[in-house]
Amino acid sequence: MSNANFSFVLETAAASPEIAEKHFLSRLAVETDPWDLKTDMERGRTDFLVMDMRSREDYEARHIAGAISFPHRTMNAETTAHLPKDKLMITYCWGPGCNSSTKGALKLAALGFRAKELIGGLEYWIKEGGQVEGKLESAD
């Protein structure tokens, strides 16, 4: 028998507005979404680099137009020395089920770069109508 008065949503109390504000601001400081990135790219913004954290093979098959391939496992102080510290690094991988973008953003931050992760990755970039390049250029 179920208890109609019990709430799964309210089982854990909601944060105060002040704590919630800090939490959401913190998330926005380390994430961006495909629409925002696509719109900024269409407007010609050049103050960030888009970086594909997946394998070179996956990058060659299909990637965000203009993105550079930089598999996160190859990142260290030497391999990132040529990257500009004055630009924001935007990392992505395939989609929500992939955490290569998180691992890459973490490594970049540890190396002194500002980084944001593209939520939804390439999957949601394609759903948003973003341009892709590669052997499988078509989004089909």
Secondary structure, 3 states (H helix, E strand, C coil): CCCCCCCCCCCCCCCCHHHHHHHHHHHHHHEECHHHHHHHHHCCCCCEEEEECCCHHHHHHCEECCCEECCHHHCCCCCCCCCCCCCEEEEECCCCCCCHHHHHHHHHHHCCCCEEEECCHHHHHHHCCCCEECCCCCCC
